[in-house]
Amino acid sequence: MDNVLIQVHGTKRLIMFKPSDIDYLYIDGDKSLVNDIENPDFATYPLVRQATYYTGIIKPGDCLYIPALWFHNVKSLDTYAISVNVFWYHLKADFYEPKDLYGNKDLVPFSRTIGQLAKSLNELDKQLPPVYVDFYAKRLRSYLDNYIKEYERKLNN
Ligand SMILES: O=C(O)CCC(=O)C(=O)O
């Protein structure tokens, strides 16, 4: 969700990445596998070098707009660092999970899509021998790659 992070007490260090850096951040679910983003292990996570770091410090009285889909890593620089978050919907209300304390859950249409896909793959797995499942999973990957290319073209026009 879009949100504003309002700093009340103490300071926090933020590192943010734009949504299109998703390919460089080793995302697994809603988290990155890169555990030390300030000093990444480039041998294990070489693509991180290609990500653009947007960094800053927020102090009491600062408000930071964190747009939906932006990856962010927040570290408190003081023992007590207190913030207030204000989240809001900018798409149809039905698209948002009703219980989303941190405002970072996937949108309902996506959760539904990935659930259906998992179910279909499971069906495929039950019906076909492994060598076919592997082959068709790779066909699916190529379908998705083409879909992504098409969307990147749309976004860049
Ligand atoms: O302040 C924090 O520790 C986390 C803030 C956050 O994740 C957000 O504003 O979306």
The ligand as a Tripos MOL2 file, in Angstrom:
@<TRIPOS>MOLECULE
LIG
   10     9     1     0     0
SMALL
NO_CHARGES

@<TRIPOS>ATOM
      1 O1          9.4480    1.9210   10.4010 O.co2     1 LIG1
      2 C1          9.6600    0.7460   10.1630 C.2       1 LIG1
      3 O2         10.4140    0.0640   10.8560 O.co2     1 LIG1
      4 C2          8.9970    0.0720    8.9860 C.3       1 LIG1
      5 C3          8.2350    1.0250    8.1260 C.3       1 LIG1
      6 C4          7.6130    0.3800    6.9340 C.2       1 LIG1
      7 O3          7.8400   -0.7570    6.6360 O.2       1 LIG1
      8 C5          6.7200    1.1680    6.0910 C.2       1 LIG1
      9 O4          6.5640    2.3630    6.3200 O.co2     1 LIG1
     10 O5          6.1270    0.6040    5.1260 O.co2     1 LIG1
@<TRIPOS>BOND
     1     1     2 2
     2     2     3 1
     3     2     4 1
     4     4     5 1
     5     5     6 1
     6     6     7 2
     7     6     8 1
     8     8     9 2
     9     8    10 1
@<TRIPOS>SUBSTRUCTURE
     1 LIG1         1 GROUP 0 **** ****
